Amino acid sequence: MQEDESDLTGTTPRRRPKNAVREVGGRRLQPATLMMGHGFDPALSEGSLKPPIFLTSTFVFENAAAGKRFFEGVTGKRPGGAEGLVYSRFNGPNQEILEDRLSLWEDAEDALTFSSGMSAIATLLLTFVQPGDVIVHSGPLYAATETLIGRVLGRFGVQWLDFPAGAEQAQIEEVLGRAKAMGRVPLIYLESPANPTNALVDVEAVAAARAAVFGDERPPIAIDNTFLGPLWAKPLEQGADLSIYSLTKYAGGHSDLVAGGVVGAKALLDPIRMMRNTIGTITDPNTAWMLLRSLETLELRMTRAGENAAKVCAFLRDHPKVESVGYLGFLQDGGDARQADIYRRHCTGAGSTFSLYLKGGEKEAFAFLDSLKIAHLAVSLGGTETLASAPAAMTHLSVPEARKQALGITDNLVRISIGVEDPDDLIADFAQALDSIR
Ligand SMILES: *Cc1c(COP(=O)(O)O)cnc(C)c1O
């Protein structure tokens, strides 16, 4: 067992894992390697190779002074969070290992995990906004995020302005300037690529616009990186301050859990952690453990899904029953030069979620969906299995008709998330489903 090193106040500092090896022979280890051991010391858990699931609501203090010191961290009297484990609404071993590992993918200082993607977003927004503030965001956003900003926070006097996801710096500056004239801008909130348009946000342009409008008084830039992160997009490198995840999707990757995460600089995560401590939106230990298992195969799964999607989209693109395929991997082949430029600067892969526009309307889309034999008819994305759904009739059913048209959410749109199956089996399935459309 590791020896406790008592400090001068007689309290026990957090027992940090011994095997925090980040470098071998001068070589910096990659996340895919570190997912198997980083943040966990078997010696602290009876030699168990894998972390046990710590099912406890509370943790025993070694002495009263240690309890006091830990609470100073929990309550923010000292920055950086608790130095030891206190109570499972605040932290726990599984969550801490998960957060240590999650932060590695974007080379971030710190990470926090949550009970869902939406509870991550809600906790973040509650941390930064106050009545009279004007949130500036890219549009469109995930529907629940739009509801949260527009309808829920709206009830507390928070306003918002948006710019279209693909906007250029001048347009973003204009919107930021208008927002600044209306009230305090607590944060700039982005989502890229936008769902279901797949429009990419130019994070570098947003950062430049922020500098032009706000100078040194910079509101943080937060971005929902669920669709391409953490493998294909690392927006902290382009100037975002906080990267947000629905870990339910690619990070969890098996369609068997719901969770969320935020990664970024400690100074911004500390107040979010305080809010999470207050309202209790942390991940549970069991889900955190499942996510540790998921992260071990994250690069394998995402790489395979990305390769599969490229093959499937190449097949779909030329099919006579297909009108068009909205797939980021096709941006380089001409078309929207501005989007292609953002893709080149921001993305290392096209992901595995795309829009398939069939010739026809709802009848054709439903015939296609009902004929699929491998792909499952379900919403969500980023799992090992391929999913397909009709946004106009499902996720975006309640969106007003004019806005649906503006966003390209037409009746012939099928959203597809490709999994890790055999690519030729998937192509065979899509081929027979297209053939079944009359
Ligand atoms: C799914 C999703 C969310 C919400 O995440 P939950 O884990 O379902 O709460 C937020 N943003 C995007 C882009 C998503 O796809």
The ligand as a Gaussian input file, in Angstrom:
#p B3LYP/6-31G(d) Opt

LIG

0 1
 C      -27.528000      13.911000     -27.516000
 C      -26.997000      15.291000     -27.578000
 C      -27.096000      16.153000     -26.471000
 C      -27.790000      15.769000     -25.201000
 O      -27.137000      14.731000     -24.549000
 P      -27.889000      13.724000     -23.540000
 O      -26.771000      12.832000     -23.102000
 O      -28.964000      13.035000     -24.310000
 O      -28.448000      14.553000     -22.430000
 C      -26.541000      17.424000     -26.591000
 N      -25.940000      17.827000     -27.722000
 C      -25.834000      17.028000     -28.806000
 C      -25.170000      17.550000     -30.033000
 C      -26.357000      15.739000     -28.770000
 O      -26.276000      14.966000     -29.857000

